[in-house]
């Protein structure tokens, strides 16, 4: 049943999953076996709620939007290096 839960976690939007998936798996591991079916149902209800929230609210006012970690530049990495010079000049002599 744990494997099913892991697969179903991938139904969540990426931004939600990247923040909460590890915590959700840890919680599922601590739940007694008799409650795991209820946890699966709760996961499916949560998936539906997150997608509805994501798809029905405007991006500029959506308080539930989390940053897309795939697009964020790591701290300390120069802009020129991260973007590979696309649109950024690495020539500092100007």
Backbone atoms as SQL, in Angstrom:
CREATE TABLE atoms (id INTEGER PRIMARY KEY, chain TEXT, resi INTEGER, resn TEXT, atom TEXT, x REAL, y REAL, z REAL);
INSERT INTO atoms VALUES
  (1, 'A', 1, 'UNK', 'N', 0.819, -1.187, 0.000),
  (2, 'A', 1, 'UNK', 'CA', 0.000, 0.000, 0.000),
  (3, 'A', 1, 'UNK', 'C', 0.871, 1.262, 0.000),
  (4, 'A', 2, 'UNK', 'N', 2.062, 1.164, 0.553),
  (5, 'A', 2, 'UNK', 'CA', 2.970, 2.308, 0.571),
  (6, 'A', 2, 'UNK', 'C', 3.345, 2.720, -0.852),
  (7, 'A', 3, 'UNK', 'N', 3.585, 1.741, -1.694),
  (8, 'A', 3, 'UNK', 'CA', 3.949, 2.030, -3.092),
  (9, 'A', 3, 'UNK', 'C', 2.805, 2.738, -3.814),
  (10, 'A', 4, 'UNK', 'N', 1.583, 2.326, -3.556),
  (11, 'A', 4, 'UNK', 'CA', 0.414, 2.972, -4.163),
  (12, 'A', 4, 'UNK', 'C', 0.354, 4.435, -3.724),
  (13, 'A', 5, 'UNK', 'N', 0.592, 4.671, -2.445),
  (14, 'A', 5, 'UNK', 'CA', 0.580, 6.039, -1.915),
  (15, 'A', 5, 'UNK', 'C', 1.642, 6.891, -2.599),
  (16, 'A', 6, 'UNK', 'N', 2.842, 6.334, -2.776),
  (17, 'A', 6, 'UNK', 'CA', 3.925, 7.064, -3.440),
  (18, 'A', 6, 'UNK', 'C', 3.535, 7.435, -4.866),
  (19, 'A', 7, 'UNK', 'N', 2.917, 6.505, -5.571),
  (20, 'A', 7, 'UNK', 'CA', 2.508, 6.767, -6.957),
  (21, 'A', 7, 'UNK', 'C', 1.426, 7.838, -6.989),
  (22, 'A', 8, 'UNK', 'N', 0.455, 7.744, -6.084),
  (23, 'A', 8, 'UNK', 'CA', -0.634, 8.710, -6.062),
  (24, 'A', 8, 'UNK', 'C', -0.165, 10.112, -5.682),
  (25, 'A', 9, 'UNK', 'N', 0.922, 10.218, -4.935),
  (26, 'A', 9, 'UNK', 'CA', 1.471, 11.540, -4.609),
  (27, 'A', 9, 'UNK', 'C', 1.840, 12.317, -5.870),
  (28, 'A', 10, 'UNK', 'N', 2.165, 11.600, -6.939),
  (29, 'A', 10, 'UNK', 'CA', 2.551, 12.258, -8.186),
  (30, 'A', 10, 'UNK', 'C', 1.367, 12.901, -8.902),
  (31, 'A', 11, 'UNK', 'N', 0.165, 12.701, -8.386),
  (32, 'A', 11, 'UNK', 'CA', -1.001, 13.363, -8.959),
  (33, 'A', 11, 'UNK', 'C', -1.100, 14.825, -8.510),
  (34, 'A', 12, 'UNK', 'N', -0.437, 15.164, -7.415),
  (35, 'A', 12, 'UNK', 'CA', -0.440, 16.551, -6.943),
  (36, 'A', 12, 'UNK', 'C', 0.333, 17.425, -7.918),
  (37, 'A', 13, 'UNK', 'N', -0.009, 18.717, -7.990),
  (38, 'A', 13, 'UNK', 'CA', 0.798, 19.647, -8.796),
  (39, 'A', 13, 'UNK', 'C', 2.248, 19.640, -8.304),
  (40, 'A', 14, 'UNK', 'N', 3.179, 19.879, -9.213),
  (41, 'A', 14, 'UNK', 'CA', 4.601, 19.802, -8.880),
  (42, 'A', 14, 'UNK', 'C', 4.972, 20.701, -7.710),
  (43, 'A', 15, 'UNK', 'N', 4.471, 21.945, -7.723),
  (44, 'A', 15, 'UNK', 'CA', 4.880, 22.875, -6.673),
  (45, 'A', 15, 'UNK', 'C', 4.447, 22.387, -5.288),
  (46, 'A', 16, 'UNK', 'N', 3.258, 21.841, -5.178),
  (47, 'A', 16, 'UNK', 'CA', 2.772, 21.313, -3.902),
  (48, 'A', 16, 'UNK', 'C', 3.581, 20.081, -3.502),
  (49, 'A', 17, 'UNK', 'N', 3.773, 19.190, -4.466),
  (50, 'A', 17, 'UNK', 'CA', 4.486, 17.933, -4.197),
  (51, 'A', 17, 'UNK', 'C', 5.933, 18.178, -3.771),
  (52, 'A', 18, 'UNK', 'N', 6.595, 19.145, -4.382),
  (53, 'A', 18, 'UNK', 'CA', 7.997, 19.395, -4.046),
  (54, 'A', 18, 'UNK', 'C', 8.164, 19.873, -2.610),
  (55, 'A', 19, 'UNK', 'N', 7.150, 20.527, -2.077),
  (56, 'A', 19, 'UNK', 'CA', 7.231, 21.038, -0.714),
  (57, 'A', 19, 'UNK', 'C', 6.758, 20.010, 0.309),
  (58, 'A', 20, 'UNK', 'N', 5.686, 19.273, 0.004),
  (59, 'A', 20, 'UNK', 'CA', 5.030, 18.455, 1.017),
  (60, 'A', 20, 'UNK', 'C', 5.156, 16.940, 0.869),
  (61, 'A', 21, 'UNK', 'N', 5.662, 16.431, -0.238),
  (62, 'A', 21, 'UNK', 'CA', 5.659, 14.981, -0.474),
  (63, 'A', 21, 'UNK', 'C', 6.437, 14.205, 0.591),
  (64, 'A', 22, 'UNK', 'N', 7.608, 14.674, 0.960),
  (65, 'A', 22, 'UNK', 'CA', 8.416, 13.950, 1.947),
  (66, 'A', 22, 'UNK', 'C', 7.696, 13.885, 3.296),
  (67, 'A', 23, 'UNK', 'N', 7.097, 14.990, 3.695),
  (68, 'A', 23, 'UNK', 'CA', 6.361, 15.016, 4.964),
  (69, 'A', 23, 'UNK', 'C', 5.133, 14.104, 4.912),
  (70, 'A', 24, 'UNK', 'N', 4.457, 14.103, 3.772),
  (71, 'A', 24, 'UNK', 'CA', 3.279, 13.247, 3.623),
  (72, 'A', 24, 'UNK', 'C', 3.664, 11.765, 3.678),
  (73, 'A', 25, 'UNK', 'N', 4.787, 11.402, 3.050),
  (74, 'A', 25, 'UNK', 'CA', 5.237, 10.014, 3.100),
  (75, 'A', 25, 'UNK', 'C', 5.620, 9.618, 4.524),
  (76, 'A', 26, 'UNK', 'N', 6.289, 10.513, 5.226),
  (77, 'A', 26, 'UNK', 'CA', 6.683, 10.217, 6.609),
  (78, 'A', 26, 'UNK', 'C', 5.449, 10.015, 7.482),
  (79, 'A', 27, 'UNK', 'N', 4.434, 10.820, 7.266),
  (80, 'A', 27, 'UNK', 'CA', 3.190, 10.677, 8.030),
  (81, 'A', 27, 'UNK', 'C', 2.512, 9.360, 7.694),
  (82, 'A', 28, 'UNK', 'N', 2.470, 9.016, 6.406),
  (83, 'A', 28, 'UNK', 'CA', 1.842, 7.761, 6.000),
  (84, 'A', 28, 'UNK', 'C', 2.543, 6.568, 6.646),
  (85, 'A', 29, 'UNK', 'N', 3.865, 6.648, 6.754),
  (86, 'A', 29, 'UNK', 'CA', 4.624, 5.555, 7.372),
  (87, 'A', 29, 'UNK', 'C', 4.276, 5.368, 8.847),
  (88, 'A', 30, 'UNK', 'N', 3.852, 6.438, 9.522),
  (89, 'A', 30, 'UNK', 'CA', 3.537, 6.337, 10.948),
  (90, 'A', 30, 'UNK', 'C', 2.087, 5.954, 11.223),
  (91, 'A', 31, 'UNK', 'N', 1.248, 5.992, 10.200),
  (92, 'A', 31, 'UNK', 'CA', -0.174, 5.671, 10.375),
  (93, 'A', 31, 'UNK', 'C', -0.338, 4.164, 10.537),
  (94, 'A', 32, 'UNK', 'N', -1.178, 3.791, 11.457),
  (95, 'A', 32, 'UNK', 'CA', -1.437, 2.365, 11.669),
  (96, 'A', 32, 'UNK', 'C', -2.124, 1.776, 10.428),
  (97, 'A', 33, 'UNK', 'N', -1.861, 0.521, 10.117),
  (98, 'A', 33, 'UNK', 'CA', -2.381, -0.101, 8.896),
  (99, 'A', 33, 'UNK', 'C', -3.900, 0.022, 8.716),
  (100, 'A', 34, 'UNK', 'N', -4.645, 0.014, 9.785),
  (101, 'A', 34, 'UNK', 'CA', -6.108, 0.111, 9.672),
  (102, 'A', 34, 'UNK', 'C', -6.559, 1.475, 9.145),
  (103, 'A', 35, 'UNK', 'N', -5.727, 2.509, 9.284),
  (104, 'A', 35, 'UNK', 'CA', -6.100, 3.866, 8.840),
  (105, 'A', 35, 'UNK', 'C', -5.535, 4.222, 7.477),
  (106, 'A', 36, 'UNK', 'N', -4.761, 3.356, 6.891),
  (107, 'A', 36, 'UNK', 'CA', -4.104, 3.698, 5.620),
  (108, 'A', 36, 'UNK', 'C', -5.089, 3.877, 4.471),
  (109, 'A', 37, 'UNK', 'N', -6.182, 3.145, 4.474),
  (110, 'A', 37, 'UNK', 'CA', -7.194, 3.319, 3.427),
  (111, 'A', 37, 'UNK', 'C', -7.791, 4.718, 3.523),
  (112, 'A', 38, 'UNK', 'N', -8.041, 5.168, 4.734),
  (113, 'A', 38, 'UNK', 'CA', -8.564, 6.524, 4.921),
  (114, 'A', 38, 'UNK', 'C', -7.540, 7.562, 4.446),
  (115, 'A', 39, 'UNK', 'N', -6.273, 7.302, 4.673),
  (116, 'A', 39, 'UNK', 'CA', -5.225, 8.218, 4.210),
  (117, 'A', 39, 'UNK', 'C', -5.195, 8.291, 2.686),
  (118, 'A', 40, 'UNK', 'N', -5.403, 7.145, 2.028),
  (119, 'A', 40, 'UNK', 'CA', -5.452, 7.145, 0.558),
  (120, 'A', 40, 'UNK', 'C', -6.621, 7.969, 0.049),
  (121, 'A', 41, 'UNK', 'N', -7.774, 7.832, 0.683),
  (122, 'A', 41, 'UNK', 'CA', -8.942, 8.626, 0.290),
  (123, 'A', 41, 'UNK', 'C', -8.675, 10.113, 0.526),
  (124, 'A', 42, 'UNK', 'N', -8.050, 10.427, 1.643),
  (125, 'A', 42, 'UNK', 'CA', -7.709, 11.817, 1.929),
  (126, 'A', 42, 'UNK', 'C', -6.738, 12.389, 0.916),
  (127, 'A', 43, 'UNK', 'N', -5.796, 11.572, 0.478),
  (128, 'A', 43, 'UNK', 'CA', -4.844, 12.011, -0.539),
  (129, 'A', 43, 'UNK', 'C', -5.571, 12.357, -1.827),
  (130, 'A', 44, 'UNK', 'N', -6.494, 11.512, -2.250),
  (131, 'A', 44, 'UNK', 'CA', -7.228, 11.773, -3.491),
  (132, 'A', 44, 'UNK', 'C', -8.088, 13.028, -3.374),
  (133, 'A', 45, 'UNK', 'N', -8.696, 13.238, -2.217),
  (134, 'A', 45, 'UNK', 'CA', -9.479, 14.460, -2.004),
  (135, 'A', 45, 'UNK', 'C', -8.555, 15.680, -2.035),
  (136, 'A', 46, 'UNK', 'N', -7.371, 15.549, -1.454),
  (137, 'A', 46, 'UNK', 'CA', -6.404, 16.644, -1.466),
  (138, 'A', 46, 'UNK', 'C', -5.913, 16.968, -2.863),
  (139, 'A', 47, 'UNK', 'N', -5.701, 15.940, -3.665),
  (140, 'A', 47, 'UNK', 'CA', -5.277, 16.143, -5.058),
  (141, 'A', 47, 'UNK', 'C', -6.329, 16.961, -5.795),
  (142, 'A', 48, 'UNK', 'N', -7.581, 16.565, -5.661),
  (143, 'A', 48, 'UNK', 'CA', -8.662, 17.290, -6.329),
  (144, 'A', 48, 'UNK', 'C', -8.718, 18.742, -5.861),
  (145, 'A', 49, 'UNK', 'N', -8.613, 18.961, -4.562),
  (146, 'A', 49, 'UNK', 'CA', -8.679, 20.321, -4.020),
  (147, 'A', 49, 'UNK', 'C', -7.522, 21.183, -4.520),
  (148, 'A', 50, 'UNK', 'N', -6.326, 20.627, -4.569),
  (149, 'A', 50, 'UNK', 'CA', -5.177, 21.406, -5.023),
  (150, 'A', 50, 'UNK', 'C', -5.281, 21.776, -6.496),
  (151, 'A', 51, 'UNK', 'N', -5.718, 20.839, -7.324),
  (152, 'A', 51, 'UNK', 'CA', -5.858, 21.151, -8.745),
  (153, 'A', 51, 'UNK', 'C', -6.967, 22.157, -8.984),
  (154, 'A', 52, 'UNK', 'N', -8.061, 22.045, -8.251),
  (155, 'A', 52, 'UNK', 'CA', -9.145, 23.025, -8.398),
  (156, 'A', 52, 'UNK', 'C', -8.640, 24.408, -7.997),
  (157, 'A', 53, 'UNK', 'N', -7.936, 24.491, -6.884),
  (158, 'A', 53, 'UNK', 'CA', -7.386, 25.776, -6.441),
  (159, 'A', 53, 'UNK', 'C', -6.404, 26.334, -7.465),
  (160, 'A', 54, 'UNK', 'N', -5.587, 25.484, -8.014),
  (161, 'A', 54, 'UNK', 'CA', -4.571, 25.920, -8.973),
  (162, 'A', 54, 'UNK', 'C', -5.197, 26.383, -10.285),
  (163, 'A', 55, 'UNK', 'N', -6.217, 25.686, -10.737),
  (164, 'A', 55, 'UNK', 'CA', -6.795, 25.975, -12.052),
  (165, 'A', 55, 'UNK', 'C', -7.878, 27.045, -12.041),
  (166, 'A', 56, 'UNK', 'N', -8.453, 27.333, -10.887),
  (167, 'A', 56, 'UNK', 'CA', -9.560, 28.291, -10.859),
  (168, 'A', 56, 'UNK', 'C', -9.178, 29.659, -10.319),
  (169, 'A', 57, 'UNK', 'N', -7.986, 29.829, -9.834),
  (170, 'A', 57, 'UNK', 'CA', -7.593, 31.138, -9.322),
  (171, 'A', 57, 'UNK', 'C', -6.579, 31.771, -10.267),
  (172, 'A', 58, 'UNK', 'N', -6.588, 33.081, -10.302),
  (173, 'A', 58, 'UNK', 'CA', -5.648, 33.794, -11.158),
  (174, 'A', 58, 'UNK', 'C', -4.252, 33.718, -10.549),
  (175, 'A', 59, 'UNK', 'N', -3.286, 33.555, -11.371),
  (176, 'A', 59, 'UNK', 'CA', -1.911, 33.360, -10.909),
  (177, 'A', 59, 'UNK', 'C', -1.395, 34.521, -10.049),
  (178, 'A', 60, 'UNK', 'N', -1.832, 35.732, -10.358),
  (179, 'A', 60, 'UNK', 'CA', -1.310, 36.895, -9.630),
  (180, 'A', 60, 'UNK', 'C', -1.866, 37.016, -8.214),
  (181, 'A', 61, 'UNK', 'N', -2.985, 36.383, -7.930),
  (182, 'A', 61, 'UNK', 'CA', -3.586, 36.494, -6.600),
  (183, 'A', 61, 'UNK', 'C', -3.677, 35.157, -5.879),
  (184, 'A', 62, 'UNK', 'N', -3.168, 34.126, -6.471),
  (185, 'A', 62, 'UNK', 'CA', -3.270, 32.790, -5.890),
  (186, 'A', 62, 'UNK', 'C', -2.330, 32.663, -4.704),
  (187, 'A', 63, 'UNK', 'N', -2.875, 32.723, -3.521),
  (188, 'A', 63, 'UNK', 'CA', -2.048, 32.642, -2.317),
  (189, 'A', 63, 'UNK', 'C', -1.446, 31.259, -2.138),
  (190, 'A', 64, 'UNK', 'N', -2.010, 30.259, -2.779),
  (191, 'A', 64, 'UNK', 'CA', -1.545, 28.894, -2.607),
  (192, 'A', 64, 'UNK', 'C', -0.402, 28.549, -3.549),
  (193, 'A', 65, 'UNK', 'N', -0.038, 29.453, -4.434),
  (194, 'A', 65, 'UNK', 'CA', 1.037, 29.169, -5.373),
  (195, 'A', 65, 'UNK', 'C', 2.367, 29.142, -4.650),
  (196, 'A', 66, 'UNK', 'N', 3.109, 28.108, -4.878),
  (197, 'A', 66, 'UNK', 'CA', 4.429, 27.988, -4.286),
  (198, 'A', 66, 'UNK', 'C', 5.466, 28.170, -5.381),
  (199, 'A', 67, 'UNK', 'N', 6.644, 28.602, -5.049),
  (200, 'A', 67, 'UNK', 'CA', 7.656, 28.821, -6.078),
  (201, 'A', 67, 'UNK', 'C', 8.033, 27.514, -6.766),
  (202, 'A', 68, 'UNK', 'N', 8.288, 27.607, -8.053),
  (203, 'A', 68, 'UNK', 'CA', 8.746, 26.436, -8.806),
  (204, 'A', 68, 'UNK', 'C', 10.254, 26.336, -8.618),
  (205, 'A', 69, 'UNK', 'N', 10.678, 25.396, -7.797),
  (206, 'A', 69, 'UNK', 'CA', 12.090, 25.273, -7.460),
  (207, 'A', 69, 'UNK', 'C', 12.960, 24.960, -8.664),
  (208, 'A', 70, 'UNK', 'N', 12.352, 24.424, -9.732),
  (209, 'A', 70, 'UNK', 'CA', 13.130, 24.123, -10.935),
  (210, 'A', 70, 'UNK', 'C', 13.566, 25.388, -11.656),
  (211, 'A', 71, 'UNK', 'N', 12.853, 26.506, -11.410),
  (212, 'A', 71, 'UNK', 'CA', 13.160, 27.749, -12.102),
  (213, 'A', 71, 'UNK', 'C', 13.949, 28.739, -11.260),
  (214, 'A', 72, 'UNK', 'N', 14.086, 28.466, -9.990),
  (215, 'A', 72, 'UNK', 'CA', 14.763, 29.403, -9.100),
  (216, 'A', 72, 'UNK', 'C', 16.277, 29.266, -9.198),
  (217, 'A', 73, 'UNK', 'N', 16.937, 30.399, -9.271),
  (218, 'A', 73, 'UNK', 'CA', 18.395, 30.418, -9.303),
  (219, 'A', 73, 'UNK', 'C', 18.914, 30.156, -7.897),
  (220, 'A', 74, 'UNK', 'N', 19.818, 29.197, -7.726),
  (221, 'A', 74, 'UNK', 'CA', 20.366, 28.918, -6.391),
  (222, 'A', 74, 'UNK', 'C', 21.083, 30.122, -5.810),
  (223, 'A', 75, 'UNK', 'N', 21.008, 30.263, -4.504),
  (224, 'A', 75, 'UNK', 'CA', 21.680, 31.368, -3.819),
  (225, 'A', 75, 'UNK', 'C', 23.173, 31.321, -4.085),
  (226, 'A', 76, 'UNK', 'N', 23.740, 32.464, -4.358),
  (227, 'A', 76, 'UNK', 'CA', 25.181, 32.555, -4.581),
  (228, 'A', 76, 'UNK', 'C', 25.613, 32.274, -6.012),
  (229, 'A', 77, 'UNK', 'N', 24.704, 31.839, -6.864),
  (230, 'A', 77, 'UNK', 'CA', 25.078, 31.566, -8.250),
  (231, 'A', 77, 'UNK', 'C', 24.861, 32.837, -9.074),
  (232, 'A', 78, 'UNK', 'N', 25.886, 33.286, -9.775),
  (233, 'A', 78, 'UNK', 'CA', 25.746, 34.500, -10.578),
  (234, 'A', 78, 'UNK', 'C', 24.671, 34.342, -11.659),
  (235, 'A', 79, 'UNK', 'N', 23.949, 35.403, -11.906),
  (236, 'A', 79, 'UNK', 'CA', 22.881, 35.407, -12.909),
  (237, 'A', 79, 'UNK', 'C', 23.408, 34.959, -14.276),
  (238, 'A', 80, 'UNK', 'N', 24.584, 35.455, -14.633),
  (239, 'A', 80, 'UNK', 'CA', 25.155, 35.129, -15.942),
  (240, 'A', 80, 'UNK', 'C', 25.416, 33.630, -16.095),
  (241, 'A', 81, 'UNK', 'N', 25.872, 33.018, -15.025),
  (242, 'A', 81, 'UNK', 'CA', 26.163, 31.594, -15.063),
  (243, 'A', 81, 'UNK', 'C', 24.877, 30.779, -15.138),
  (244, 'A', 82, 'UNK', 'N', 23.876, 31.151, -14.328),
  (245, 'A', 82, 'UNK', 'CA', 22.621, 30.409, -14.278),
  (246, 'A', 82, 'UNK', 'C', 21.876, 30.476, -15.608),
  (247, 'A', 83, 'UNK', 'N', 21.840, 31.662, -16.205),
  (248, 'A', 83, 'UNK', 'CA', 21.097, 31.830, -17.448),
  (249, 'A', 83, 'UNK', 'C', 21.972, 31.613, -18.676),
  (250, 'A', 84, 'UNK', 'N', 23.204, 31.265, -18.491),
  (251, 'A', 84, 'UNK', 'CA', 24.087, 30.917, -19.605),
  (252, 'A', 84, 'UNK', 'C', 24.319, 32.055, -20.585),
  (253, 'A', 85, 'UNK', 'N', 24.186, 33.276, -20.119),
  (254, 'A', 85, 'UNK', 'CA', 24.428, 34.412, -20.988),
  (255, 'A', 85, 'UNK', 'C', 23.226, 34.809, -21.823),
  (256, 'A', 86, 'UNK', 'N', 22.139, 34.058, -21.766),
  (257, 'A', 86, 'UNK', 'CA', 20.948, 34.384, -22.542),
  (258, 'A', 86, 'UNK', 'C', 20.327, 35.676, -22.018),
  (259, 'A', 87, 'UNK', 'N', 20.469, 36.733, -22.754),
  (260, 'A', 87, 'UNK', 'CA', 19.890, 38.001, -22.341),
  (261, 'A', 87, 'UNK', 'C', 20.720, 38.741, -21.315),
  (262, 'A', 88, 'UNK', 'N', 21.779, 38.145, -20.859),
  (263, 'A', 88, 'UNK', 'CA', 22.646, 38.777, -19.862),
  (264, 'A', 88, 'UNK', 'C', 24.029, 38.917, -20.457),
  (265, 'A', 89, 'UNK', 'N', 24.609, 40.028, -20.246),
  (266, 'A', 89, 'UNK', 'CA', 25.956, 40.237, -20.751),
  (267, 'A', 89, 'UNK', 'C', 26.965, 39.863, -19.689),
  (268, 'A', 90, 'UNK', 'N', 27.906, 39.006, -20.059),
  (269, 'A', 90, 'UNK', 'CA', 28.942, 38.639, -19.095),
  (270, 'A', 90, 'UNK', 'C', 30.140, 39.594, -19.233),
  (271, 'A', 91, 'UNK', 'N', 30.055, 40.510, -20.192),
  (272, 'A', 91, 'UNK', 'CA', 31.108, 41.485, -20.392),
  (273, 'A', 91, 'UNK', 'C', 30.871, 42.637, -19.416),
  (274, 'A', 92, 'UNK', 'N', 31.724, 42.788, -18.439),
  (275, 'A', 92, 'UNK', 'CA', 31.560, 43.827, -17.419),
  (276, 'A', 92, 'UNK', 'C', 32.327, 45.104, -17.763),
  (277, 'A', 93, 'UNK', 'N', 32.953, 45.162, -18.948),
  (278, 'A', 93, 'UNK', 'CA', 33.775, 46.328, -19.308),
  (279, 'A', 93, 'UNK', 'C', 32.929, 47.461, -19.865),
  (280, 'A', 94, 'UNK', 'N', 31.636, 47.280, -20.051),
  (281, 'A', 94, 'UNK', 'CA', 30.794, 48.342, -20.614),
  (282, 'A', 94, 'UNK', 'C', 30.458, 49.391, -19.638);
